[in-house]
Amino acid sequence: MVNLKSLVLILKKENEILKKTKNFDFVAKLLGSKAPNEIRSQQGKVLFEKNKIRLQLNKAYNYKYMLVSRDTTTKNQEMFGMTIYPRAERDIAKSRKLIEKRKGFSTDIYGGYTGTAAAYMAIVRINKTKSSQYKVIAVPMTKRAILNKAEKEGNYEKILKQILSPSILYNDKGKRKAGVISFDIIKGKVPYNQVVQDGNKKFLLKSAIYLCNAKQLVLSEEAMRVITGHWLDSDKQDQELLDVYDEILEKIDRYLPLFDIRDFRNKLHKGREKFLK
């Protein structure tokens, strides 16, 4: 039987520990104005030197960019997008192509899913009449079991090519795409968050169509001071904020070419006048 008084004391102690650790900032404690410059072991060896660490941190904070690391993964979950849409006559978006909720359940009557989920991706080279094109293709979750078996049997790429052929070589009406001769599997299994270097662009593959910068935007210490609202002169706030905007544009122009996608870079430059107003 649990002693109620003891339980109350335990909970009280846990709450006290939580309050102390919830907002604990290890670096701030070590680098704060009240912290000693050196921390030594009992034997007198220097374990921590505040000024030296501060210089190293400032150097890192002022790098032109920082690389971002992510775990690479494949998926083995739902077969389809989880939203079920109504049949075409009741659907606001008349252009949706539906997949049966279950075999024999016609989408004209019961509605259905919009598309299959992807287990991972593949990179292919599409050979055309006058050129070739490299493309990232989603590998459907519905085919994962077949592909796992093919991998064990040593004919993975052959089966993958059969699975991808309809979407690469033929259009929605089942007719051969004009100008497309054939395609080759360049990389048969590409996980999510795979880092790719394409010319001067370095990015992570979040899906077959969505890319994410593999570099992180890093601003100067001066810009971070302004962003966090630490004003040196309240009369110069507008100019300081504009200087930060210009620094962001300069860093994006020099180090983040992925912003060219969908005209993002141009939109940011055009947005400067709106920001100024």
BATIZA-857897 format. One record per residue (C-alpha): residue in three letters; x, y, z; residue number from 1. Coordinates in pm, whole numbers. Layout:
<atoms>
[atom 'ALA'; [X; Y; Z]; NUM];
...
</atoms>
This chain:
<atoms>
[atom 'MET'; [0; 0; 0]; 1];
[atom 'VAL'; [140; 342; -103]; 2];
[atom 'ASN'; [182; 596; 177]; 3];
[atom 'LEU'; [-3; 909; 64]; 4];
[atom 'LYS'; [228; 1145; 254]; 5];
[atom 'SER'; [536; 987; 94]; 6];
[atom 'LEU'; [377; 1012; -252]; 7];
[atom 'VAL'; [305; 1384; -203]; 8];
[atom 'LEU'; [667; 1445; -98]; 9];
[atom 'ILE'; [798; 1254; -404]; 10];
[atom 'LEU'; [577; 1454; -642]; 11];
[atom 'LYS'; [681; 1780; -474]; 12];
[atom 'LYS'; [1048; 1688; -514]; 13];
[atom 'GLU'; [995; 1596; -881]; 14];
[atom 'ASN'; [827; 1933; -947]; 15];
[atom 'GLU'; [1120; 2117; -785]; 16];
[atom 'ILE'; [1367; 1929; -1009]; 17];
[atom 'LEU'; [1151; 1998; -1316]; 18];
[atom 'LYS'; [1145; 2373; -1241]; 19];
[atom 'LYS'; [1524; 2381; -1213]; 20];
[atom 'THR'; [1589; 2184; -1532]; 21];
[atom 'LYS'; [1303; 2298; -1757]; 22];
[atom 'ASN'; [1473; 2622; -1865]; 23];
[atom 'PHE'; [1830; 2517; -1793]; 24];
[atom 'ASP'; [2078; 2653; -2048]; 25];
[atom 'PHE'; [2408; 2470; -2022]; 26];
[atom 'VAL'; [2603; 2709; -2246]; 27];
[atom 'ALA'; [2463; 3025; -2084]; 28];
[atom 'LYS'; [2562; 2896; -1738]; 29];
[atom 'LEU'; [2917; 2832; -1854]; 30];
[atom 'LEU'; [2960; 3154; -2054]; 31];
[atom 'GLY'; [2763; 3394; -1833]; 32];
[atom 'SER'; [2924; 3698; -1670]; 33];
[atom 'LYS'; [2924; 3528; -1328]; 34];
[atom 'ALA'; [3090; 3211; -1452]; 35];
[atom 'PRO'; [3464; 3167; -1384]; 36];
[atom 'ASN'; [3697; 3189; -1682]; 37];
[atom 'GLU'; [3842; 2845; -1606]; 38];
[atom 'ILE'; [3707; 2524; -1460]; 39];
[atom 'ARG'; [3974; 2281; -1337]; 40];
[atom 'SER'; [3972; 1923; -1218]; 41];
[atom 'GLN'; [4084; 1827; -869]; 42];
[atom 'GLN'; [4425; 1752; -1020]; 43];
[atom 'GLY'; [4447; 2108; -1158]; 44];
[atom 'LYS'; [4388; 2021; -1524]; 45];
[atom 'VAL'; [4193; 2286; -1721]; 46];
[atom 'LEU'; [3861; 2131; -1826]; 47];
[atom 'PHE'; [3689; 2442; -1958]; 48];
[atom 'GLU'; [3817; 2784; -2063]; 49];
[atom 'LYS'; [3536; 3033; -2110]; 50];
[atom 'ASN'; [3710; 3284; -2338]; 51];
[atom 'LYS'; [3848; 3010; -2563]; 52];
[atom 'ILE'; [3506; 2842; -2598]; 53];
[atom 'ARG'; [3340; 3177; -2666]; 54];
[atom 'LEU'; [3582; 3247; -2952]; 55];
[atom 'GLN'; [3517; 2900; -3101]; 56];
[atom 'LEU'; [3139; 2948; -3079]; 57];
[atom 'ASN'; [3156; 3294; -3239]; 58];
[atom 'LYS'; [3366; 3148; -3520]; 59];
[atom 'ALA'; [3103; 2876; -3581]; 60];
[atom 'TYR'; [2817; 3128; -3563]; 61];
[atom 'ASN'; [2984; 3334; -3836]; 62];
[atom 'TYR'; [3031; 3053; -4087]; 63];
[atom 'LYS'; [2887; 3138; -4429]; 64];
[atom 'TYR'; [2653; 2841; -4397]; 65];
[atom 'MET'; [2609; 2526; -4191]; 66];
[atom 'LEU'; [2546; 2176; -4321]; 67];
[atom 'VAL'; [2229; 2008; -4200]; 68];
[atom 'SER'; [2220; 1636; -4116]; 69];
[atom 'ARG'; [1909; 1418; -4129]; 70];
[atom 'ASP'; [1849; 1045; -4087]; 71];
[atom 'THR'; [1769; 873; -4415]; 72];
[atom 'THR'; [1457; 653; -4402]; 73];
[atom 'THR'; [1224; 442; -4611]; 74];
[atom 'LYS'; [856; 397; -4533]; 75];
[atom 'ASN'; [654; 87; -4462]; 76];
[atom 'GLN'; [317; 220; -4350]; 77];
[atom 'GLU'; [-13; 311; -4519]; 78];
[atom 'MET'; [-54; 210; -4884]; 79];
[atom 'PHE'; [-247; 523; -4988]; 80];
[atom 'GLY'; [-301; 886; -4896]; 81];
[atom 'MET'; [-530; 859; -4593]; 82];
[atom 'THR'; [-802; 1102; -4711]; 83];
[atom 'ILE'; [-1101; 936; -4879]; 84];
[atom 'TYR'; [-1266; 1155; -5145]; 85];
[atom 'PRO'; [-1626; 1130; -5272]; 86];
[atom 'ARG'; [-1724; 1007; -5618]; 87];
[atom 'ALA'; [-1664; 1249; -5906]; 88];
[atom 'GLU'; [-2017; 1395; -5924]; 89];
[atom 'ARG'; [-1992; 1508; -5559]; 90];
[atom 'ASP'; [-1626; 1612; -5568]; 91];
[atom 'ILE'; [-1546; 1984; -5590]; 92];
[atom 'ALA'; [-1218; 1907; -5770]; 93];
[atom 'LYS'; [-1345; 1719; -6074]; 94];
[atom 'SER'; [-992; 1637; -6193]; 95];
[atom 'ARG'; [-904; 1394; -5911]; 96];
[atom 'LYS'; [-821; 1039; -6015]; 97];
[atom 'LEU'; [-934; 795; -5750]; 98];
[atom 'ILE'; [-815; 450; -5642]; 99];
[atom 'GLU'; [-1064; 195; -5507]; 100];
[atom 'LYS'; [-1094; 181; -5128]; 101];
[atom 'ARG'; [-1116; -194; -5160]; 102];
[atom 'LYS'; [-1113; -435; -5453]; 103];
[atom 'GLY'; [-1454; -432; -5620]; 104];
[atom 'PHE'; [-1558; -99; -5465]; 105];
[atom 'SER'; [-1606; 119; -5772]; 106];
[atom 'THR'; [-1485; 479; -5732]; 107];
[atom 'ASP'; [-1790; 592; -5931]; 108];
[atom 'ILE'; [-2007; 475; -5642]; 109];
[atom 'TYR'; [-1792; 473; -5327]; 110];
[atom 'GLY'; [-1524; 733; -5401]; 111];
[atom 'GLY'; [-1169; 644; -5305]; 112];
[atom 'TYR'; [-810; 747; -5237]; 113];
[atom 'THR'; [-621; 999; -5451]; 114];
[atom 'GLY'; [-291; 816; -5484]; 115];
[atom 'THR'; [-55; 555; -5352]; 116];
[atom 'ALA'; [198; 639; -5083]; 117];
[atom 'ALA'; [566; 602; -5170]; 118];
[atom 'ALA'; [797; 360; -4988]; 119];
[atom 'TYR'; [1108; 535; -5119]; 120];
[atom 'MET'; [1231; 677; -5449]; 121];
[atom 'ALA'; [1436; 583; -5754]; 122];
[atom 'ILE'; [1648; 792; -5990]; 123];
[atom 'VAL'; [1602; 717; -6360]; 124];
[atom 'ARG'; [1741; 849; -6688]; 125];
[atom 'ILE'; [1467; 899; -6946]; 126];
[atom 'ASN'; [1608; 865; -7298]; 127];
[atom 'LYS'; [1435; 1093; -7547]; 128];
[atom 'THR'; [1473; 1141; -7922]; 129];
[atom 'LYS'; [1707; 1440; -7892]; 130];
[atom 'SER'; [1813; 1440; -7528]; 131];
[atom 'SER'; [1798; 1260; -7195]; 132];
[atom 'GLN'; [1648; 1366; -6863]; 133];
[atom 'TYR'; [1722; 1255; -6508]; 134];
[atom 'LYS'; [1421; 1227; -6282]; 135];
[atom 'VAL'; [1331; 1120; -5928]; 136];
[atom 'ILE'; [1039; 875; -5930]; 137];
[atom 'ALA'; [829; 760; -5635]; 138];
[atom 'VAL'; [828; 384; -5576]; 139];
[atom 'PRO'; [473; 289; -5463]; 140];
[atom 'MET'; [419; 128; -5124]; 141];
[atom 'THR'; [180; -122; -5286]; 142];
[atom 'LYS'; [478; -277; -5468]; 143];
[atom 'ARG'; [715; -294; -5173]; 144];
[atom 'ALA'; [653; -661; -5094]; 145];
[atom 'ILE'; [711; -758; -5459]; 146];
[atom 'LEU'; [1031; -556; -5470]; 147];
[atom 'ASN'; [1158; -699; -5139]; 148];
[atom 'LYS'; [1112; -1048; -5283]; 149];
[atom 'ALA'; [1284; -946; -5609]; 150];
[atom 'GLU'; [1577; -805; -5412]; 151];
[atom 'LYS'; [1627; -1138; -5235]; 152];
[atom 'GLU'; [1607; -1322; -5566]; 153];
[atom 'GLY'; [1859; -1087; -5732]; 154];
[atom 'ASN'; [1633; -935; -6000]; 155];
[atom 'TYR'; [1531; -613; -5822]; 156];
[atom 'GLU'; [1606; -369; -6107]; 157];
[atom 'LYS'; [1425; -584; -6364]; 158];
[atom 'ILE'; [1104; -590; -6155]; 159];
[atom 'LEU'; [1139; -222; -6063]; 160];
[atom 'LYS'; [1163; -133; -6431]; 161];
[atom 'GLN'; [843; -327; -6504]; 162];
[atom 'ILE'; [666; -140; -6221]; 163];
[atom 'LEU'; [784; 206; -6331]; 164];
[atom 'SER'; [739; 156; -6708]; 165];
[atom 'PRO'; [367; 249; -6730]; 166];
[atom 'SER'; [411; 589; -6562]; 167];
[atom 'ILE'; [734; 679; -6747]; 168];
[atom 'LEU'; [664; 549; -7098]; 169];
[atom 'TYR'; [287; 599; -7125]; 170];
[atom 'ASN'; [44; 884; -7063]; 171];
[atom 'ASP'; [-281; 872; -6863]; 172];
[atom 'LYS'; [-470; 740; -7167]; 173];
[atom 'GLY'; [-232; 447; -7213]; 174];
[atom 'LYS'; [-63; 589; -7522]; 175];
[atom 'ARG'; [312; 601; -7567]; 176];
[atom 'LYS'; [458; 939; -7471]; 177];
[atom 'ALA'; [589; 1134; -7769]; 178];
[atom 'GLY'; [967; 1145; -7790]; 179];
[atom 'VAL'; [1033; 901; -7505]; 180];
[atom 'ILE'; [1237; 604; -7631]; 181];
[atom 'SER'; [1335; 417; -7314]; 182];
[atom 'PHE'; [1464; 468; -6960]; 183];
[atom 'ASP'; [1741; 333; -6737]; 184];
[atom 'ILE'; [1751; 280; -6362]; 185];
[atom 'ILE'; [2037; 492; -6225]; 186];
[atom 'LYS'; [1967; 431; -5854]; 187];
[atom 'GLY'; [1698; 179; -5768]; 188];
[atom 'LYS'; [1641; 267; -5403]; 189];
[atom 'VAL'; [1680; 622; -5274]; 190];
[atom 'PRO'; [1564; 689; -4915]; 191];
[atom 'TYR'; [1391; 1000; -4786]; 192];
[atom 'ASN'; [1634; 1277; -4677]; 193];
[atom 'GLN'; [1901; 1154; -4917]; 194];
[atom 'VAL'; [2156; 1430; -4985]; 195];
[atom 'VAL'; [2193; 1508; -5357]; 196];
[atom 'GLN'; [2447; 1732; -5530]; 197];
[atom 'ASP'; [2308; 1860; -5861]; 198];
[atom 'GLY'; [2550; 2111; -6012]; 199];
[atom 'ASN'; [2584; 2388; -5753]; 200];
[atom 'LYS'; [2265; 2282; -5576]; 201];
[atom 'LYS'; [2292; 2063; -5265]; 202];
[atom 'PHE'; [1964; 1944; -5120]; 203];
[atom 'LEU'; [1775; 1672; -4935]; 204];
[atom 'LEU'; [1509; 1466; -5111]; 205];
[atom 'LYS'; [1198; 1495; -4895]; 206];
[atom 'SER'; [991; 1322; -5166]; 207];
[atom 'ALA'; [1000; 1269; -5543]; 208];
[atom 'ILE'; [894; 1633; -5594]; 209];
[atom 'TYR'; [986; 1818; -5273]; 210];
[atom 'LEU'; [1345; 1934; -5213]; 211];
[atom 'CYS'; [1493; 2084; -4898]; 212];
[atom 'ASN'; [1815; 2283; -4862]; 213];
[atom 'ALA'; [2108; 2083; -4725]; 214];
[atom 'LYS'; [2257; 2411; -4607]; 215];
[atom 'GLN'; [2121; 2614; -4321]; 216];
[atom 'LEU'; [2094; 2992; -4342]; 217];
[atom 'VAL'; [2338; 3145; -4093]; 218];
[atom 'LEU'; [2327; 3517; -4012]; 219];
[atom 'SER'; [2589; 3736; -3850]; 220];
[atom 'GLU'; [2596; 3809; -3479]; 221];
[atom 'GLU'; [2490; 4166; -3560]; 222];
[atom 'ALA'; [2185; 4045; -3756]; 223];
[atom 'MET'; [2087; 3807; -3476]; 224];
[atom 'ARG'; [2107; 4095; -3226]; 225];
[atom 'VAL'; [1855; 4293; -3435]; 226];
[atom 'ILE'; [1621; 3996; -3496]; 227];
[atom 'THR'; [1604; 3924; -3122]; 228];
[atom 'GLY'; [1512; 4288; -3049]; 229];
[atom 'HIS'; [1831; 4404; -2877]; 230];
[atom 'TRP'; [1842; 4761; -3011]; 231];
[atom 'LEU'; [2149; 4981; -2962]; 232];
[atom 'ASP'; [1960; 5288; -3081]; 233];
[atom 'SER'; [1580; 5284; -3101]; 234];
[atom 'ASP'; [1588; 5559; -3368]; 235];
[atom 'LYS'; [1776; 5326; -3604]; 236];
[atom 'GLN'; [1545; 5025; -3578]; 237];
[atom 'ASP'; [1407; 5058; -3932]; 238];
[atom 'GLN'; [1751; 5082; -4091]; 239];
[atom 'GLU'; [1885; 4792; -3884]; 240];
[atom 'LEU'; [1592; 4571; -3986]; 241];
[atom 'LEU'; [1645; 4662; -4350]; 242];
[atom 'ASP'; [2015; 4574; -4317]; 243];
[atom 'VAL'; [1912; 4230; -4188]; 244];
[atom 'TYR'; [1678; 4182; -4484]; 245];
[atom 'ASP'; [1965; 4271; -4719]; 246];
[atom 'GLU'; [2196; 4029; -4541]; 247];
[atom 'ILE'; [1941; 3749; -4582]; 248];
[atom 'LEU'; [1914; 3827; -4955]; 249];
[atom 'GLU'; [2294; 3834; -4991]; 250];
[atom 'LYS'; [2335; 3495; -4817]; 251];
[atom 'ILE'; [2056; 3337; -5025]; 252];
[atom 'ASP'; [2203; 3473; -5350]; 253];
[atom 'ARG'; [2552; 3340; -5272]; 254];
[atom 'TYR'; [2494; 3013; -5090]; 255];
[atom 'LEU'; [2137; 2887; -5141]; 256];
[atom 'PRO'; [2071; 2835; -5516]; 257];
[atom 'LEU'; [1772; 2612; -5436]; 258];
[atom 'PHE'; [1571; 2934; -5389]; 259];
[atom 'ASP'; [1556; 2961; -5769]; 260];
[atom 'ILE'; [1281; 2695; -5761]; 261];
[atom 'ARG'; [937; 2849; -5819]; 262];
[atom 'ASP'; [1092; 3195; -5843]; 263];
[atom 'PHE'; [1138; 3221; -5464]; 264];
[atom 'ARG'; [1458; 3427; -5494]; 265];
[atom 'ASN'; [1295; 3684; -5724]; 266];
[atom 'LYS'; [992; 3710; -5493]; 267];
[atom 'LEU'; [1220; 3783; -5195]; 268];
[atom 'HIS'; [1398; 4059; -5387]; 269];
[atom 'LYS'; [1069; 4211; -5498]; 270];
[atom 'GLY'; [945; 4188; -5139]; 271];
[atom 'ARG'; [1218; 4428; -5022]; 272];
[atom 'GLU'; [1014; 4733; -5129]; 273];
[atom 'LYS'; [709; 4604; -4939]; 274];
[atom 'PHE'; [927; 4540; -4634]; 275];
[atom 'LEU'; [1071; 4893; -4659]; 276];
[atom 'LYS'; [719; 5044; -4657]; 277];
</atoms>
